[in-house]
Amino acid sequence: MLTLPAPPLLSRYWQDSFNLKQHIQEFLGLDSETVEMKLESGQQKMLELGNKDFDWEKATAFYRDNVGEIYLFDLGAWHLASHEYIGDTLRLVADHAQGRVLDFGGGIGTHTIGAALCPQVEQVVYCDINPINRDFVRYRAEQLGLSEKIIFCLEMPEEDAFDTIISFDVLEHLPDPSQQLLQFHQALTNEGKMILNWSFFKGFNQEHPFHIDDPEVVEAFFRTLQSNCLEVFHPYYITSRCYRKMN
């Protein structure tokens, strides 16, 4: 497969994933060997925690209170292992992001950082219910000189308008993804775009216990999507899709 050249504004991502490992090490005060060990075991630890404590009735509390720093290593390991895939997601963000951007469920901040580096982006609102994630991404923004361009919040701001909304690997973790999609739609400006992905699948061996896969919920989501949004074509071989409001 042809490897595309890295966009200059995102070149740092292709060097070291925006210095992800060093940021984790410094933020948590760990040595490099411990970081490597925790990254290697992060996804398994998250799975074990989920199988023990996860309850759909208490999903918000689980991601807010239970996952702690384990989630940093789980997400960090996945981002590092999926470097090229996420790189193409960042290309898609760079192609379409503009004005005021919402990164909903921003995790370890890779996409927030990528959006903030785009000259056509004025501000990125990073939204995540996990306090450790918020503190970590705030630290990353400071280290990368992006503090003035990124603001942080616990929940999606009410009655705010956004020119771009991005949300990756989040919708499948919500009990009602259709309702969240409608909130996005309402908050999006008339000419704005949403870049989203989802995986309504618990895995072939139940390796994703946190993902919703109820057929009625999934069907309702796609009906909501198809009645409110029009897909905007992009050329990248990734699961993320770009949408604008239906005229």
N, C-alpha and C positions, 0 to 999 in steps of 0.2 A: 504494500500500500504506500502511496506517495506521502512523504512527510512534508507538511507545509512549514515554511519558515516562520519563526516566532515573530509576532507583531512586536515592534520595538518597545512599545509602552508596557508589554507584558514579558519582556525578556528576562526579568528577574525570576519569574515563575519557573522558566525552563532551567535556570541555573540551580535553584535550591528550594523550589516551592515556596517562594517568599520567605526563605530562611526558617521554615517551619520547625525543624528539629531543634535548632538553637533557641528559638523562641520558647518551645516547650521546656527545654532544659533550664533556661534562665528564669522563666516564670515560676516553675515549681521548685527551683533550687536543687536540681538533681545533677549527678555526674552523667557523662555521655553513655557509659555502659548501662546504667540503670534505665536511661531513656530508651536505649535500644531494646533492652529486655522487656520493658513495659509496652513498647510498641508491638513487639512480637506477640505478647500475650493479651493485648488490649481487647481484641475482638472476641476471644474466648471468654475473658472475664466479663465482658458486657453480656454475652449470651447467658452465662451462668447467673448473672444478676437478674436478667430478664426472666429466666425460667423460675427463679425463686420468688421475685417480688412484683413482677409486672401484673397489673390488673387494669383492664380497659376502663373500669369505673373510676380509677385513680391515675389515669395516664399522665395528666398534667403534673400532679404531685411527683410522680416517678421521675419525669425528666427534669423537674425543678429541684427536687430534694434528694433523690436517691443515687443518681448516677455519678455524681461527684467528678473527680478527675479521671475516672475510668473512661468516661465518654471522650475526653480529650485524646486519649491513646487509641480508642476504638476508631474515632474519626480520623486521627492523624495517620494511623496505619493504612486505612482505606485510601486516603488521599495520596499517600506516598506510593502505594501499590498501583494506583490508577492514574498515574501522573499524566500520561498522554491523553487519556479520556477526559480528565478534568481540564486539561489544557485546551481541548476543543470546546468544552463548555465555556471557558473564559473567552475564547475567540468569539463565540456566539454573543456573549454579554458585550464584548467590545464592539461588535457590529451594530448592536441595537440600543444599548443603554444610553440614556441622555437625561438631562435635567435632574430632577429629584428622584432618587432610586430608593425603593424599599427592598431590603434583603430579609425575608421572613423566615425565621428558623435558621439563622446564619451560621450556626455551628462554630467551627474553628476559624471562620472569617476569610477563607480563600476567595470566595466570590465577592464579598464586600471589598476586599483589597483590590481585586481586579477591576471592579466597577469604579472605585475611587481613583484609580490611576487613569481612567479615561478622561481626556480633556473636555469632552462634551457633557460630562456629569458634573453637576454643581454640588450635590450633597448625597451621601448615602446614609440611610437610616437602617442601622443594624438592629434586628429584633430577635431576641431569643429568651426563653423563659429560664434557662439555666444560668445561675449567677456566676459560676466558674467560667463558662463560655464567654459571658459578657466581659468579665475582668480580663480574660486571656486575650480576647480580640482588641480590647482597649489597649492592652500592653503592646500588642503587635502594631497597632496603628501608631502608637508613640514611637516605636522603634523604626518604623518605616516613614516617619514624617508626614503621616496622614491624619493626625488628630483633628485638624481644623476642618477636614472634609467629611468626617464620619461622626455621627451621633448615635447614642445607644438607648435602647428602650426594652422594657420587659414584655410589653404587649403591643400589638399593632395600633398605632395612634388613630383615635377616632376622628372622623370628619376631615382627615388630611387627604390631600390629593397627591398622586405620584405619576410621574411621566413614565416610569419603568418599575415593574415589580418582578423580582426574581425570587424563586423558592425551589430549592433542590433537596430531594430526598426527605421531604417533610409531609406531604399530603397523605401518604400511606400510614403515617403515625397518628392521624387525627380520627376521632370517632365519626365526624361528619365532614368529610372533605368537600362536599358540595356547598355547604354553608361557607366554608373558608373561601372557596372559589368565588362565590357571590360577593363576599366582602372585598376580595381583590378587584372584582369587576366594578364595584361601586367606587372604590378609591382610585381607579385608573382614570387618567385624563382621556378625553375623547380621542386624541391621537396617540395615546400611550400604548405600550406593549408589555406583555407579560411573558416571562421565560420560565417555564415550569418543567418538572418531571415528577414521576411517581412510580411506585412498584407495588401494586396491590397483590402481593404474593408472599406467602410465608416461607417459601423455599421448598425444594424437593425433599429436604430432610428436616423441615421445620427450623431451619437455621435463622429465620427472621420472625421470631415470635411477636415482635412489636408491630408488625405490618397488618393492617386491616385487609381482609379478603372476602368479606361478606358480599355475595353476588348482588343483593339488592342495593347495598351501599355503593358498590362499584358501578352498577348500571345507572343509578341516580346521578353519580358524578359525571359520567359521560354524556348523559342527556342534558345536564346543566351546562357542561362545556360546549356541546354542539349547538345549543340553542342561544348561547350568548356570545360566543367567540368564533373568530375566523383564524385559521392557522396561517402563519406567514412562513413560506418555505425557507429552509436553510440547508446548506450542503454538507453538514457535518454528520458523521456516523455515530451519533450519541442518542441517548433517550430523551434529552431535553427538547422541548418544543416551544416555539414562539407564537404568540397570539396577539391579535388586536380585537377591539370591540366589534361586534357585528353591526354593520350599518343598517 
